[in-house]
């Protein structure tokens, strides 16, 4: 959970402006397509994460990350700690990301209609399904089939 994985700051900017980026991308896709389907990320099972992904995010790590965020983007001083707590590659971080994707997609559905924008909530389908993943991130064929069924349903209902 350090800003180092965010490279030159482009990923940080993308994370900070996620909702705006989703809205802009949906508008752009709808200029050339009749339907846009957005998916939330899968849930993560922290108890099964291994390697670099299994490192815990404690306050010292969050503080170091926040200092790095502020060094890259001083204007984020007031949000740096929140960004570092919620922008993690673990269960809570991915749940936060899924919530943001869900909200941005719901706004786009209100703007464009459910016939033009659809949401496949992969996070909800995988939350609490730790027995369906070996590494905490990638899910079984059964879960993938459920997600595919939801995708097909979204396309068929549009």
C-alpha positions as CSV (number, residue, x, y, z in Angstrom):
1,X,0.0,0.0,0.0
2,X,2.5,2.5,-1.1
3,X,2.2,5.0,-3.9
4,X,5.2,3.3,-5.6
5,X,2.9,0.8,-7.3
6,X,1.1,3.8,-8.8
7,X,4.1,4.7,-10.9
8,X,4.2,8.3,-12.1
9,X,0.9,9.0,-10.5
10,X,-1.4,8.1,-13.4
11,X,-2.9,5.2,-11.5
12,X,-3.4,7.5,-8.5
13,X,-5.2,10.0,-10.7
14,X,-7.3,7.3,-12.1
15,X,-8.2,6.1,-8.7
16,X,-9.0,9.6,-7.4
17,X,-11.2,10.4,-10.4
18,X,-12.7,6.9,-10.9
19,X,-16.3,8.0,-11.0
20,X,-15.6,10.8,-13.5
21,X,-13.6,8.4,-15.6
22,X,-16.3,5.7,-15.6
23,X,-19.0,8.3,-16.6
24,X,-16.7,9.7,-19.4
25,X,-15.9,6.2,-20.7
26,X,-19.5,5.1,-20.7
27,X,-20.5,8.3,-22.6
28,X,-17.7,7.6,-25.2
29,X,-18.7,3.9,-25.6
30,X,-22.3,4.8,-26.0
31,X,-21.4,7.1,-28.9
32,X,-20.5,4.0,-30.9
33,X,-22.3,1.1,-29.1
34,X,-25.9,0.4,-28.1
35,X,-25.0,-1.1,-24.8
36,X,-22.2,-0.8,-22.2
37,X,-21.9,-3.5,-19.5
38,X,-19.8,-2.6,-16.5
39,X,-18.6,-5.2,-13.9
40,X,-17.5,-4.7,-10.4
41,X,-14.3,-6.5,-9.4
42,X,-14.5,-9.9,-7.6
43,X,-14.4,-9.9,-3.9
44,X,-11.1,-10.9,-2.3
45,X,-10.7,-13.5,0.5
46,X,-7.9,-12.1,2.6
47,X,-7.5,-15.4,4.5
48,X,-6.4,-17.0,1.2
49,X,-4.1,-14.3,-0.1
50,X,-0.5,-15.3,-0.4
51,X,2.9,-13.7,-1.3
52,X,3.0,-10.0,-1.7
53,X,-0.8,-9.8,-1.5
54,X,-0.9,-11.2,2.0
55,X,0.9,-8.3,3.7
56,X,-1.3,-6.6,6.3
57,X,-2.1,-3.0,6.0
58,X,-1.3,-1.4,9.3
59,X,-1.3,2.3,10.3
60,X,2.4,2.5,9.7
61,X,2.0,1.4,6.1
62,X,-1.0,3.7,5.7
63,X,1.0,6.6,7.0
64,X,3.9,5.9,4.7
65,X,1.6,5.6,1.8
66,X,-0.2,8.8,2.6
67,X,3.1,10.7,2.7
68,X,4.0,9.3,-0.7
69,X,0.6,10.3,-2.1
70,X,1.0,13.9,-0.8
71,X,4.6,14.0,-2.2
72,X,3.2,13.1,-5.7
73,X,-0.1,15.1,-5.4
74,X,0.0,17.8,-2.7
75,X,-3.6,18.8,-3.4
76,X,-4.6,15.4,-2.0
77,X,-3.3,16.2,1.5
78,X,-6.8,16.0,3.0
79,X,-7.7,12.7,1.3
80,X,-4.3,10.8,1.3
81,X,-5.0,8.7,4.4
82,X,-8.4,7.7,3.0
83,X,-7.0,6.9,-0.4
84,X,-4.3,4.6,1.2
85,X,-6.8,2.8,3.5
86,X,-9.4,2.3,0.8
87,X,-7.2,1.8,-2.2
88,X,-5.6,-1.4,-1.1
89,X,-5.4,-4.7,-3.0
90,X,-7.3,-6.7,-0.3
91,X,-10.9,-7.4,0.8
92,X,-11.7,-4.0,2.2
93,X,-10.0,-2.1,-0.6
94,X,-11.7,-4.1,-3.4
95,X,-15.1,-3.7,-1.5
96,X,-14.6,0.0,-1.6
97,X,-13.7,-0.1,-5.3
98,X,-16.7,-2.2,-6.0
99,X,-19.0,0.2,-4.2
100,X,-17.6,3.1,-6.2
101,X,-18.0,1.3,-9.5
102,X,-21.5,0.3,-8.6
103,X,-22.5,3.9,-7.7
104,X,-20.9,5.3,-10.8
105,X,-22.7,2.7,-13.0
106,X,-26.0,3.4,-11.3
107,X,-25.6,7.1,-12.1
108,X,-24.9,6.2,-15.7
109,X,-28.0,4.0,-15.8
110,X,-30.1,6.9,-14.5
111,X,-28.6,9.2,-17.2
112,X,-28.8,6.8,-20.2
113,X,-31.4,4.1,-19.1
114,X,-31.0,0.4,-18.2
115,X,-31.4,-0.5,-21.9
116,X,-28.1,1.2,-22.6
117,X,-26.0,0.6,-19.5
118,X,-26.0,-2.5,-17.4
119,X,-24.1,-3.7,-14.3
120,X,-22.8,-7.2,-13.5
121,X,-22.1,-7.2,-9.8
122,X,-19.2,-9.7,-9.7
123,X,-18.3,-8.5,-6.2
124,X,-21.7,-9.5,-4.8
125,X,-21.5,-12.8,-6.5
126,X,-18.1,-13.6,-4.9
127,X,-18.5,-12.0,-1.5
128,X,-18.4,-14.7,1.2
129,X,-17.5,-17.4,-1.4
130,X,-14.0,-18.1,-0.1
131,X,-14.5,-21.8,-0.6
132,X,-14.7,-21.1,-4.4
133,X,-11.1,-19.6,-4.6
134,X,-7.7,-21.1,-4.0
135,X,-5.7,-17.9,-3.9
136,X,-8.3,-15.4,-2.7
137,X,-8.6,-13.6,-6.0
138,X,-9.5,-16.0,-8.8
139,X,-12.7,-17.9,-8.6
140,X,-13.9,-21.3,-9.7
141,X,-15.5,-22.2,-13.0
142,X,-18.9,-22.3,-11.2
143,X,-18.6,-18.7,-10.2
144,X,-17.4,-17.7,-13.6
145,X,-20.4,-19.4,-15.2
146,X,-22.7,-17.4,-12.8
147,X,-21.0,-14.2,-13.9
148,X,-21.3,-15.1,-17.6
149,X,-25.0,-15.9,-17.1
150,X,-25.4,-12.4,-15.6
151,X,-23.6,-10.9,-18.6
152,X,-25.7,-12.7,-21.1
153,X,-28.9,-11.7,-19.2
154,X,-27.8,-8.0,-19.2
155,X,-27.2,-8.2,-23.0
156,X,-30.5,-10.0,-23.6
157,X,-32.5,-7.6,-21.5
158,X,-31.1,-4.5,-23.3
